[in-house]
Amino acid sequence: MDGLLATLLELGLFFILMTFNLQLFNSTRFETLFKKGHVKQIQLMYIFTVIIFTYLLTRALMRLIELAFQLT
C-alpha cells in the first residue's frame, strides 16, 4: 500500500472511530471514580480515554489492513 494512501486511510479511520468512541464512552460514568466537584478532571479523563482507545483501535485495524495487503 502506498505510504500517502495509508496515512490518509489511517487519519480518516481515526476520526470515524473517534465519533464512534465518543458515543460509546458517553454512557460511561466516570464521576464515580472521582471526588464530588472535580468536573475538569472528569472531562480530561473522558477526553484522554477516548483518544487512547481510538488510537489503539485505529492502529489495530491498520495493522490488519497492512497484513491483508502483504498476503496478496
Residue pairs with C-beta under 8 A, 6 or more apart in sequence:
1 9
1 65
1 66
1 69
6 62
6 66
9 62
9 65
10 58
10 62
13 58
13 61
13 62
14 54
14 55
14 58
17 54
17 57
17 58
17 61
18 50
18 51
18 54
21 50
21 53
21 54
21 57
22 50
25 46
25 49
25 50
25 53
28 46
30 42
30 45
30 46
30 49
31 42
33 45
34 41
34 42
34 45
